[in-house]
Amino acid sequence: MDAIVALAKRRGFIFQSSEIYGGFNGFFDYGPLGAELKKNIRDCWWNDMVRRRDDIVGIETSIIMHPKVWEASGHVAGFTDPLVDCKVSKQRYRADQLFFAPVFLMENGLEKQIGYASAIESEDVARDLAAAADKMIRRTGRRVPVFTDAAAVAAGNAAIHARLGPIADLASVSSRSDIEEFAKQIPSPATGEPGSLTAPRSFNMMFQTNVGAMTDASSVAYLRPETAQGMFVDFKNVVDTGRVKLPFGIAQIGKSFRNEITPRNFIFRSREFEQMEMEYFISEDADWATAHRQWIEWCKNWLLSIGLPASHLSEYDHPKAKLAFYSKGTTDIMFRYPFGVQELWGIAARGNYDLNQHATASGKPMEYFDEASKKKFVPHVIEPAVGVDRILLAVLCAGYAEEDVKDEKGNVEKRTVLRFSPRIAPVKVAVFPLLKNKEALVARAKELHAKLQRKYAVFYDETGNIGKRYRRQDEIGTPWCVTIDFETIEQDGTFTLRERDSMTQKRITEAELFALLDEQVY
Ligand code: ATP
């Protein structure tokens, strides 16, 4: 992960936001190559999801919507994470990511609990808890083996949910004062000492702002935490104007904002991010499970089409018990990031909850008249929702490789390569004149470069030897390099095409180059 973050910065893919002021946690900027890469991901999705389908239309709705939208959608009341504060360090933690385990010492053959160890959720949380417990025991001056309650470590999340979970869940477990007392026994991860953690409380993740000149309760509005509500709120407008017929979808790409308590893992969880969401409306008596499965398959195939390896993808079905009451089922497509297997794309079958909520709150009917059955009903929906930034991080992680290769003289050297699919690579082709001081070579290279530039993102480079120029392009994921040499200008006009992954070279004509690009970049 460190190597990927370093490359992202060095080659201008991703910078910390406001870096000159020390950065701003949870916000990122995309540099020249990152902006291209991100745009390509967006364009591929929009082309495949909207333009190349007859049953899906695209819209663009505003980021700040009427505050009643978020009341009706349930976000004002329920878009919360459980938050725990450390009163000493002023750090904040998500209670469901703060793990703890009781620590025991053996004394005269009896187990004696000496306190709790805590750690923040990670792939290695059990190891971190054991290390924290080990530290505790050393402080007692004892040198006997330490053990944490193995069951608690294994159960991890279950333990925290039962004892430090969201307040709403705790009401039946114990009284508020019991919870507060209990939280004081858990060491703060910041200080390593118990006593400073508060009991968990619900924290709404929506960013608030005020619209208009007044800053009072009546002017409060929110930055949208998802783009989906735009599609529900505009459902009637699209039906009335879009000449759409069930089943059909409404898609949107745009920024969303969540005041995440613990933004982390680089751009994986940030506070400002971009979503690509689609609401696929189906009849009330359609087979939702089949439609849901079809969308899961569509999403997986799309990820493969932009170059993510099948070996890194898996599915996670949300347990029925944890689904919202209206939800029929949610499946996440998971991706194996260097920091663990995490959600990339969520595909939810949401019934007709959202449209009904807005119908009730706005007083405007959301029914659809089905010509075929002559029936009026509120359609159900399947929602594939994905983050652009999470896809971008996935393609960076899957594409990154360091290899030993031989240069022209047979010496072994390191090459760093990003194996981006040509569909999303920020630069499609690099054009080199063999020598920069030969006017005819330079002129032909510049001519080809200009011609390619009309359709594709291309890069012209004349500095350094060809091997160095290849390495620079490998590192930013350019699939092909072409070199204009003396054969080009003195003989048949062909040039050398060098392929990034195989590093093989062959001679091709200009027409063949354009045909190759046409086939691979779509
Ligand atoms: P998580 O459980 O990881 O917080 P979520 O289940 O809340 O995600 P959804 O509300 O389903 O996420 O949002 C749909 C998609 O938007 C996610 O699958 C993810 O790709 C993306 N996404 C959500 N939150 C963030 C974030 N803070 N930063 C970047 N992308 C995000």
Residues whose N, C-alpha, C, O or C-beta is under 5 A from the ligand:
A	BS01	ATP	E260 I267 F268 R269 S270 F273 E343 L344 W345 G346 A385 V386 G387 D389 R390
